[in-house]
Amino acid sequence: MEQLLAASLSLCIDHRQMGELSAQLILPNQTTLDLDLQNTAQGAACLNTGRLFTLSLPANRLQVFSGLKGDWSVLVLDNDRVSSTPMGYLAGWSMQAEGLQ
């Protein structure tokens, strides 16, 4: 891939209180990109009870990774520390990148 033209990230999350969550994409150089779950429309159901969230990523932040090589990961945090809060799960995630070869 010579140049990244567009990228998106999809998260399958099963959690009843989405307002409690924050998420980050961790890039291969260990910098982070905050993911705005609160202003992302929930999509179709995923797996049994999860919801799909798809976010566009700023291509300019990802340009430095030749061929998108390296380890990528997603971190989702539940910011409500009350123990009686319902539990949730990050069931899976995927990233799609488009560019010139």
JORA-V954573 format. One record per residue. SS is DSSP state (alpha for helix, beta for strand, coil for the rest). PHI is phi in whole degrees, -180 to 180 (none if undefined). PSI is psi in whole degrees, 0 to 359 (NA if undefined). Layout:
BEGIN
<<SS;PHI;PSI> <SS;PHI;PSI>>
END
This chain:
BEGIN
<<coil;none;120> <coil;-83;318> <beta;-144;132> <beta;-81;121> <beta;-96;324> <beta;-158;152> <beta;-149;147> <beta;-142;157> <beta;-128;133> <beta;-117;134> <beta;-123;134> <beta;-104;110> <beta;-123;134> <beta;-115;99> <coil;-156;134> <coil;-77;337> <coil;-117;76> <alpha;-61;333> <alpha;-65;345> <alpha;-86;350> <beta;-98;147> <beta;-131;155> <beta;-144;154> <beta;-141;145> <beta;-96;126> <beta;-100;118> <coil;-82;164> <coil;-56;333> <coil;-90;13> <coil;72;8> <coil;-78;162> <beta;-120;154> <beta;-125;114> <beta;-66;138> <beta;-108;125> <coil;-89;81> <coil;-67;327> <coil;-67;331> <coil;-108;21> <coil;-108;129> <coil;-68;138> <beta;-74;135> <beta;-97;210> <beta;-66;167> <beta;-69;148> <beta;-131;144> <coil;54;226> <coil;-88;308> <coil;-129;5> <beta;-81;169> <beta;-122;147> <beta;-95;129> <beta;-117;126> <beta;-122;126> <beta;-122;140> <beta;-78;140> <beta;-107;146> <coil;-71;109> <alpha;-58;326> <alpha;-63;330> <alpha;-74;338> <alpha;-101;353> <coil;-58;329> <coil;-71;348> <coil;-97;98> <alpha;-60;118> <alpha;67;13> <alpha;57;32> <coil;-75;151> <coil;116;177> <coil;-89;128> <coil;-116;144> <beta;-149;164> <beta;-122;136> <beta;-118;125> <beta;-120;128> <beta;-116;139> <beta;-95;112> <coil;-83;357> <coil;-96;113> <coil;-89;7> <coil;-74;128> <coil;-68;340> <coil;-85;359> <coil;-69;139> <coil;-60;144> <coil;-82;159> <coil;-144;178> <beta;-142;144> <beta;-91;105> <beta;-79;332> <beta;175;167> <beta;-151;158> <beta;-148;154> <beta;-126;136> <beta;-117;131> <beta;-126;141> <beta;-124;139> <beta;-172;186> <beta;-90;144> <coil;-96;NA>>
END
